[in-house]
Amino acid sequence: MKRRKGREYAFQFLFQFDFTGRAPDRRDLEQFWADKDEGPDLREFTEDIIRGTIGHLSEIDAAIQKAAEHWVIERMAAADRNILRVAAYELLYRKDIPSAVSINEAIEIAKRFSTGDSASFINGILDNISKGVKGKKVR
């Protein structure tokens, strides 16, 4: 299973959710998967990130806001904000994923889906979150 693909899917789904502002339901997920030929492991991994991020959105956004010195989360580019949310979910709630992996994956996704400056911006914020976590993952 390629977890980066799952993270990219989660980012894409959350990007869409960010614009609609409405909580997705089972039909939204079914529609999202309709044109993708992915196995159950990747789907499960992706949906865990989606549900976990949405379920902990206020805590995740607060962690991003605290780590993003001189930035307001609502004014960040939507792509950057949602890449950060995916990675912050992993940093805060997934103890089975090393912090370095979550940060590196977010940087690579930013290089593909955002601007040239986004990778270093995202790296700095996630590094601050990671330092704050220091092995105290919730889940």
Sequence and secondary structure as in RCSB ss.txt:
>XXXX:A:sequence
MKRRKGREYAFQFLFQFDFTGRAPDRRDLEQFWADKDEGPDLREFTEDIIRGTIGHLSEIDAAIQKAAEHWVIER
MAAADRNILRVAAYELLYRKDIPSAVSINEAIEIAKRFSTGDSASFINGILDNISKGVKGKKVR
>XXXX:A:secstr
  HHHHHHHHHHHHHHHHHH S   HHHHHHHHTT    HHHHHHHHHHHHHHHHTHHHHHHHHHHHSTT  GGG
S HHHHHHHHHHHHHHHH TTS HHHHHHHHHHHHHHHS TTHHHHHHHHHHHHHHHHTT    
